């Protein structure tokens, strides 16, 4: 079983990471979301069929995004990885059966974690700018 799943995981991970134009942090999130999504979908599919695969892809994508993100990106990476992993698994299962579900989990989990992390980071920096926490913009108490 490992010999059959490993090449699919490698191809799906490569597709997920190369299809994204991203910074180093986003690439880490994409890789974590992709690997987590595939692992979750594989375990979930083995335990609970296609429904288990979708749930596993969602949980794995979120967990992978959480493990590879920093504090500013974490919430978005978890939500994006979970939504992408679950949706990718469901779409892949519908189009290509179990192996399609694994590829979908990788692509969806990776893309979702990267996009969610990026959006969360951008929002965090915008909040800091709005509150005046950038260099030279500190409040002075008189």
PEUR-V861330 format. One record per pair of residues at least 4 apart in sequence whose ideal C-beta (glycine too) atoms are under 8 Angstrom apart, sorted by sequence separation. I is the first residue (numbers start at 1). J is the second residue. D is the distance in Angstrom with one decimal. If there is no record, write none. Layout:
[[I	J	D] [I	J	D]]
This chain:
[[1	5	6.2] [2	6	5.8] [3	7	7.8] [4	8	7.3] [5	9	6.0] [6	10	6.3] [7	11	6.2] [8	12	6.0] [9	13	6.0] [10	14	6.3] [11	15	6.3] [12	16	6.3] [13	17	6.3] [14	18	5.9] [15	19	5.9] [16	20	7.1] [22	26	3.3] [23	27	7.0] [24	28	6.6] [25	29	6.5] [26	30	6.1] [27	31	6.3] [28	32	6.2] [29	33	6.0] [30	34	6.1] [31	35	6.2] [32	36	5.9] [33	37	5.9] [34	38	6.4] [35	39	6.2] [36	40	6.0] [37	41	6.1] [38	42	6.2] [39	43	6.3] [40	44	5.7] [41	45	5.8] [42	46	6.5] [43	47	6.3] [44	48	5.8] [45	49	6.7] [48	52	2.2] [49	53	7.0] [50	54	6.6] [51	55	6.5] [52	56	5.8] [53	57	6.1] [54	58	6.6] [55	59	6.3] [56	60	5.7] [57	61	5.9] [58	62	6.4] [59	63	6.1] [60	64	6.0] [61	65	6.4] [62	66	6.3] [63	67	6.4] [64	68	6.6] [65	69	5.9] [69	73	4.0] [70	74	7.0] [73	77	5.1] [74	78	6.2] [75	79	6.4] [76	80	5.7] [77	81	5.8] [78	82	6.2] [79	83	6.3] [80	84	5.8] [81	85	5.7] [82	86	6.3] [83	87	6.0] [84	88	5.7] [85	89	6.3] [86	90	6.4] [87	91	6.2] [88	92	5.9] [89	93	6.1] [90	94	6.5] [91	95	6.3] [92	96	5.8] [93	97	6.7] [96	100	2.1] [97	101	7.0] [98	102	6.8] [99	103	6.6] [100	104	6.0] [101	105	6.2] [102	106	6.6] [103	107	6.3] [104	108	5.6] [105	109	5.6] [106	110	6.0] [107	111	6.1] [108	112	5.8] [109	113	6.1] [110	114	6.3] [111	115	6.0] [112	116	5.8] [113	117	6.0] [114	118	6.2] [115	119	6.3] [116	120	6.1] [117	121	6.2] [118	122	6.3] [119	123	6.3] [120	124	6.4] [121	125	6.5] [122	126	6.3] [123	127	6.4] [124	128	6.6] [125	129	6.4] [126	130	6.2] [127	131	6.2] [129	133	7.5] [133	137	7.1] [22	27	5.2] [45	50	6.9] [47	52	5.1] [48	53	7.4] [69	74	4.7] [93	98	7.2] [95	100	5.1] [96	101	7.3] [128	133	4.3] [129	134	5.8] [132	137	4.3] [133	138	7.7] [20	26	6.7] [46	52	7.7] [94	100	7.8] [128	134	6.5] [132	138	7.1] [20	27	7.2] [45	52	5.9] [48	55	7.1] [69	76	7.9] [93	100	6.3] [96	103	7.1] [132	139	6.8] [22	30	6.4] [44	52	3.9] [45	53	3.5] [48	56	7.7] [66	74	6.0] [69	77	3.9] [92	100	3.9] [93	101	3.9] [96	104	7.8] [44	53	4.7] [47	56	7.7] [65	74	8.0] [68	77	7.3] [69	78	7.7] [92	101	4.2] [95	104	7.7] [17	27	6.1] [20	30	5.4] [44	54	7.2] [92	102	6.9] [42	53	7.7] [44	55	5.4] [45	56	6.7] [66	77	6.4] [90	101	7.7] [92	103	5.4] [93	104	7.1] [41	53	4.6] [44	56	2.1] [65	77	3.5] [66	78	4.8] [89	101	4.8] [92	104	2.4] [17	30	5.3] [41	54	7.6] [43	56	5.3] [44	57	6.7] [65	78	5.3] [89	102	7.8] [91	104	5.1] [92	105	6.6] [16	30	5.7] [17	31	5.8] [42	56	7.3] [90	104	7.4] [16	31	7.7] [40	55	8.0] [41	56	5.1] [44	59	7.6] [63	78	7.9] [65	80	6.4] [66	81	7.5] [89	104	5.3] [92	107	8.0] [40	56	3.7] [41	57	3.8] [44	60	7.8] [62	78	4.6] [65	81	3.1] [88	104	3.7] [89	105	4.3] [92	108	7.9] [16	33	7.8] [17	34	6.9] [39	56	8.0] [40	57	5.2] [43	60	7.6] [62	79	7.2] [64	81	5.8] [65	82	7.6] [87	104	7.9] [88	105	5.1] [91	108	7.3] [13	31	6.7] [16	34	4.1] [40	58	7.2] [63	81	7.6] [88	106	7.2] [38	57	7.8] [40	59	5.0] [41	60	6.5] [62	81	4.7] [88	107	5.4] [89	108	6.9] [37	57	4.9] [40	60	2.1] [61	81	3.7] [62	82	3.4] [85	105	5.2] [88	108	2.0] [13	34	4.8] [39	60	5.1] [40	61	6.7] [61	82	5.4] [64	85	7.9] [87	108	5.3] [88	109	6.3] [12	34	6.6] [13	35	6.3] [38	60	7.1] [61	83	7.8] [86	108	7.4] [37	60	5.0] [40	63	7.2] [59	82	7.0] [61	84	5.7] [62	85	6.9] [84	107	7.9] [85	108	5.4] [88	111	7.9] [36	60	4.0] [37	61	3.8] [58	82	4.6] [61	85	2.3] [84	108	3.8] [85	109	3.4] [88	112	7.8] [13	38	7.2] [36	61	5.4] [39	64	7.8] [58	83	7.3] [60	85	5.9] [61	86	7.0] [83	108	8.0] [84	109	5.1] [87	112	7.8] [9	35	7.4] [12	38	6.0] [36	62	7.3] [59	85	7.7] [84	110	7.3] [34	61	7.9] [36	63	4.9] [37	64	6.4] [58	85	5.0] [61	88	7.8] [84	111	5.4] [85	112	6.6] [33	61	4.9] [36	64	2.2] [57	85	4.0] [58	86	3.3] [81	109	5.1] [84	112	2.2] [9	38	4.9] [33	62	8.0] [35	64	5.4] [36	65	6.9] [57	86	5.3] [81	110	8.0] [83	112	5.4] [84	113	6.8] [8	38	7.8] [34	64	7.0] [82	112	7.3] [33	64	4.7] [36	67	7.3] [55	86	7.1] [57	88	6.5] [58	89	7.5] [80	111	7.9] [81	112	5.1] [84	115	7.7] [32	64	3.8] [33	65	4.4] [54	86	5.3] [57	89	3.3] [80	112	3.7] [81	113	3.5] [84	116	7.9] [31	64	7.9] [32	65	5.6] [56	89	7.6] [57	90	8.0] [79	112	8.0] [80	113	5.2] [83	116	7.8] [32	66	7.8] [80	114	7.4] [32	67	5.4] [33	68	7.6] [54	89	4.8] [78	113	7.9] [80	115	5.3] [81	116	6.7] [29	65	5.5] [32	68	3.1] [53	89	5.3] [54	90	4.9] [77	113	4.6] [80	116	2.2] [5	42	5.9] [31	68	6.6] [32	69	7.4] [77	114	7.8] [79	116	5.3] [80	117	6.7] [78	116	7.3] [29	68	5.3] [54	93	7.1] [76	115	7.9] [77	116	5.1] [80	119	7.6] [28	68	4.4] [29	69	5.3] [53	93	6.3] [76	116	3.6] [77	117	3.7] [28	69	7.4] [75	116	7.9] [76	117	5.1] [76	118	7.3] [50	93	5.0] [73	116	7.8] [74	117	7.7] [76	119	5.1] [77	120	6.8] [25	69	7.5] [29	73	6.4] [33	77	7.0] [37	81	6.9] [41	85	7.2] [57	101	7.3] [61	105	6.8] [65	109	7.4] [69	113	7.4] [73	117	3.6] [76	120	2.7] [25	70	6.7] [32	77	7.7] [36	81	6.6] [40	85	6.5] [53	98	7.3] [60	105	7.1] [64	109	6.3] [68	113	7.5] [73	118	7.4] [75	120	5.3] [76	121	7.3] [74	120	7.2] [33	80	7.3] [37	84	7.2] [54	101	7.8] [57	104	7.6] [61	108	6.9] [65	112	7.3] [73	120	5.1] [76	123	7.7] [25	73	6.5] [29	77	4.8] [33	81	3.8] [37	85	3.5] [41	89	4.7] [53	101	5.1] [57	105	3.8] [61	109	3.0] [65	113	3.3] [69	117	5.1] [72	120	6.5] [73	121	4.8] [32	81	7.4] [36	85	7.0] [60	109	6.7] [61	110	8.0] [64	113	6.5] [72	121	4.7] [33	84	6.6] [37	88	6.6] [50	101	7.1] [57	108	7.3] [61	112	6.2] [62	113	8.0] [65	116	6.8] [70	121	8.0] [29	81	7.5] [33	85	6.6] [37	89	7.1] [53	105	7.5] [57	109	6.5] [61	113	6.4] [65	117	6.6] [72	124	4.2] [45	98	5.9] [72	125	7.5] [45	101	6.6] [45	102	7.9] [41	101	5.6] [42	102	6.2] [41	102	5.5] [41	104	7.9] [38	102	5.4] [41	105	3.8] [40	105	6.9] [38	105	5.2] [37	105	3.8] [38	106	4.7] [37	106	5.6] [40	109	8.0] [34	105	7.9] [35	106	7.6] [37	108	6.4] [38	109	7.4] [34	106	4.3] [37	109	2.6] [34	107	7.2] [36	109	6.0] [37	110	7.0] [34	109	5.3] [33	109	3.9] [34	110	3.3] [33	110	4.7] [36	113	8.0] [33	111	7.6] [31	110	6.8] [33	112	6.0] [34	113	7.7] [30	110	4.0] [33	113	2.8] [29	110	8.0] [30	111	6.8] [32	113	6.1] [33	114	6.8] [30	113	6.0] [29	113	4.3] [30	114	3.9] [29	114	4.8] [27	114	7.3] [29	116	7.7] [15	103	7.3] [19	107	7.3] [26	114	4.3] [29	117	4.1] [29	118	7.9] [12	102	6.3] [16	106	5.1] [20	110	7.2] [8	99	5.5] [12	103	4.4] [15	106	7.1] [16	107	4.8] [20	111	6.4] [26	117	6.2] [11	103	7.1] [15	107	5.9] [19	111	7.3] [22	114	5.5] [25	117	6.8] [26	118	5.4] [9	102	6.9] [12	105	7.5] [13	106	5.6] [16	109	7.5] [17	110	6.5] [8	102	5.2] [12	106	3.2] [16	110	3.2] [20	114	5.4] [8	103	6.3] [12	107	6.3] [16	111	6.4] [23	118	7.9] [22	118	7.2] [25	121	7.2] [5	102	7.0] [9	106	6.9] [13	110	7.3]]
